Amino acid sequence: MGVKLRNLSILCDYATPEKYTALELHMELPIPHQDIAQVQGWLGEGNWHASADYLANKYPQHRGVIHEWMEASQARSEGRHALVSLAA
């Protein structure tokens, strides 16, 4: 059940001096309802690798981006993400 939906949006944070603006790419990867607790459990425990492997096995055509996205999400959750800087 479900459908893979690719979508995008543009955001502008008017509260920043430089009016930080970005293009956001969204992709829904449906999972079976009975798997929600397991995936949330992995994420809650900080086991990003298990979540990434689960999704990559379910959606092998997106394996690369899933692992890259989950690694970046883990870094962000642990405070290790690079700060965004706008430069000309």
N, C-alpha and C positions, 0 to 999 in steps of 0.2 A: 504494500500500500504506500501511498505517498508519491510525491513527484520531486525530482531534483529541480530546484528553482535557482536560477542565477539572476541576480538583480544588482543594481548599483544605486548609489545616492551620492550627492555632494553635500558636504556640511561646511558651514562657516561659523567659527566661534567668534562672535562679535565682541565678546568680553576680553579678547586679547588685543594688545596694541597693534599687532601686525595682521589682525583679522585672519588667524590661522584657518586655512581652507584645505580640504582634502577630498579626494574621491574615494568612497568606500565601496569595496566589492563584497557582495554578500553571496553566500552559497549555502543552501540548506541541504544537508545530507540526512535523509530520514533514517531512523533506526526503529526496530520493533519496540513496542511499548514495554514488553517484558524485559528488555535490556537496559532500560533507563536506570534502574537502581544500581546495576553493575557499573555502568559508565560514570554515574554520579559518585559512586563509591571510589572508583579509581581517581577521579579528579579531586575528591575531597581528601584523599590520602596523599595527594601530590604525585600519584603514579601516572604522569602524563604519557609516558612511553606505552603503557598498556592501552590507554585510550586511543593513542595514535595508531597503534598496531591494529586494534579492533576496527577503527574506521578505514584504515588503509586496506585491510583484508576485505572489508565490505565494499569498498569503492577503489579497486586497484588502479583505475584510470586516473585517480587523483592522489595516488600514493605520495608523490614528491611534495606537492603543495600541502597535503595534510601533515606530513612530518615537519615541514618547515614552519607551518602555522602553529602547530602544537609546541614546538620548541620555543618559538617566539612568545607564545602565550605563557609557557612555563617561566621563561625568563622575566616576563612582566609581572607574573604573580609573586615572584621571589625578589622583586625589586632590582633585577639585573638588566632591565631593558634600557636601550639607548634613548636618551632624551631627544625629542624632536627639535631640530634647530633649522631655522629658515635662513638661508644665505643666498645672496645674489651671485 
